[in-house]
Amino acid sequence: MQKSPSNIGLLVALVVIGCWTTSAILLMQWHFSFTNPLVYILVLVQMHLYTGLFITAHDAMHGTISPNRGINNLIGYLCTFLYAAFWYPQLYAKHHLHHNHVHTNHDPDYHNGHFWNWYVRFIRNYLSIWQIVAMAILFNLLKIWIPQQNLLFFWVAPSLMSTLQLFYFGTYQPHKGEHDNIYFARSQKKNHVLAFFSCYFFGYHYEHHHSPGTPWWMMWKVKPGVKNQESR
């Protein structure tokens, strides 16, 4: 297990949070137009930054943000709230259930079904009524100062699209089908540029289960010594 040295993990986390915050503030003030092709590119950029928030919270769950546990938890609470008002302790508990009971009935992330059935179950497993209420209240408050179309395209849509990105590359592709390794996981092909833009190296999922204490930004260096397996 490889922990991030010193507080480099905290610096990386603050850069991700800072990029998301800066982008969100600027996009809320941007003159929106459906005819501007840049709109759709910026939606994808914001989606990727949302995914970065969640991956940063995930690193906090494994204690790789900082040697200080309180700082880890603070970053975890902040990132999950900014992402979609998720309750960090709930995500923490369920994520460690996934690691401890991967590919079993006790694994909250696993479902032996088709993509959309699995995705809906995945979302319902983590979504709460209080979270929906909190996001609805926040949306209606922000509408007082921010144009609704900016909120929908640069705040709501990227967050929802990010859940698909996280699910497809971080859960469905790695864990679907049969496996013949102890982590019941596979990894995408080694292409570090593609791996970063697809899901912050989280597609190297066998490596993550092999070394959960390695932060996302060092995952490309992990060499577990066991060949990753494809589904049979």
N, C-alpha and C positions, 0 to 999 in steps of 0.2 A: 504494500500500500504506500503510495507516494503523496505526501502532503505538499501543498504549495509552500515555498520557502518564505519565511518572514511574513511581511504584509503585502507582497506583490499581488496576492489574490484580492486584497482589498482595493488596491489601485485599479486592477482590471475591472472589478465590480463597479467602482465609482465611474470609470470611463463609460461602461455600458449604460449605467443609470443616467449619466450626464448626457450621453448621445440621445437617449430616448427622450429625456426631458426637454432638451434643446429643440429637437425635431418636433415634438408635440406642441410646444409653445409657438414655434414659428408657423407650423401648419394650421394652427387654430386661427392665426391672423392672416393667412394667405388668401388672396382673392381667388375664389373657387370658380372653375368653369369646366363643364363637361366636355367642351371642345378642345381643351388643352391636354395633349397626350401626356404631359409631364405629371398630371394628376394621378394617372394609373401607375406610373413608375414610382411616385412617392408613396402610394398606398403599399406597394411591395417593399419599399425601403422601411416604412413604418412597421409592416408586418415582421420583417427580419429583426427590428429593434425590440419589438414585443417578445419575440422568441428569445432574444438575448436576456430580457428581464427574467423570463421563467428559468432559463438555463442558469442564470446567476443565483436565483433562489434555490435551484437544485444543488448547486455547489455549496450553498450555505447548509443545506440538509446533511451534507457529507463533511462539514467542518473544514472546508478548504478555502474559505474567504480570508480568515485571519486566525492566528493561534488563540485569540481571545474569543471564548464561546459567546459572550454577550454581544460582541460585534457581529459574529456570524448570524445570530438570531435576529439582530436589528436589521441587517441587510436582507435576511429572509422575509421578515415581516413587511419591510418596505417594498421589495420587489413583487411579492404576491399581491399586495394591496394595489400597487400601481398597475399591475397586469390586469386584474379584474376583480378586485376586492375579495380575493381568496383569503381564507383563514390559514395562516402558515402552520400552526400546530397540527391541523387536520391533514394537510398535504404531507407534512413531515412523517406523521405516523403511517399514512398509507403508502408512501414511497418506500419506507423501510420494510413494510409488509411485502411489497413487491420484491425487494432484494432477498428477503428471508424465505419467501414461499413462491419463488418465480415459477410460472407456468403450472400452477396448481389452482384448486378451487379457492384457496385463501389469498391468491394474488389479485388485488383490486384492479390491476392493469390488464389482466389476461382474460380473453373470452374466445372460446372455440366457435367462432362464427365468421360470417362474411364481413367485409370492410365496414359498411355502413352500420350494420347491427353492432359491431364491436365499437365503432366510434360513438354511437349514441349511448351505449352502455358505459363507455369510458367517461363521457361528459356527465351523464347523470350520476355517476359514482362520486364525482367531485363537486358538482354544483349543488348549492343549497338555496332555499327560498330566501334566506336573509341576504345572501349575496346578490340575488336578483333584485331584491328591494333596494339594497344599498346602491347598486348601479343605476337603477331607475331614478332614484332621488338625485343622485349626482348628475345624471344626464339632464334632468329637468332644471337643475340649478345652473349648470353650465350654459344652457340655452339662453339664459338671461343676458349673457355677455358674448357668447360665441355663436356664429351662424350654424343652424342645424345641419346643413349639408357638410360643413367642415367636421362637425362632431361625428356624423355618420360615416364619412369616408376616411377620416384620419384618426379616429378614436375607436369607434365601434367595429367597423369592418376589418381593420388590421388585427385587432385582438381576436376576432372570430376566426379569421384566416390563419392566424398563428396557431390556434388549437389544432387545426388540420395538419399544419407543418410539423408540430411537435408529435402528434399522434402517428402520422405516417412514417416519419423517419426515426422516431424515438421509441415507438411501441409496436406498431403493426408490422413493418418490414423486419425488424430484428426478431420478433417473437412468434410470427405466424408459422403454421406448419409444424413439421417434426424436426427434431434436432438430435445430434448424438454428441453433445458436450454438456458439461455439468451446469452451465448457465442457461441452457435452452435459449441461446441467442446466437445471432450471426451479425456480421458487420458488412457495410457497403465496401465496395472496392476502394483500394487505397488511392485516393485522389484528394489531396489535402485542400485544394481550392474548392472543389465541389463539396467536400465534407463540411467545410466551414459555412459556405453559403446555404447549404441544404438545412443544416441544423446545428451549427457550432460544434462540429465533430461528434455530435451525439449519435450519428449513424455508425460510428465505431463502437457498437454497442456491446459486442463481446468483450472488448477492451475495458469498457466501463464496468461491467460486472466483475471482470477479473481484477480490476484495480479501482474500486469506487472512491478511494481517497485521492485520486488524481483529478485536478480541476480541468474544466473543458479546454482551456487554452494550452494544456500540456498533453491532452489525450492523444494527439497524433504521434507522440513519442513512445507510447506504450507498446511493448513487444512481449505479449504474454507467453510466447514460446509454444503455443498450441495453435494449430492451423484452424482458422475460422471455418465453420461448416455451413454448407447450404442445406436448404430443406430437401428431404428425400421424397 
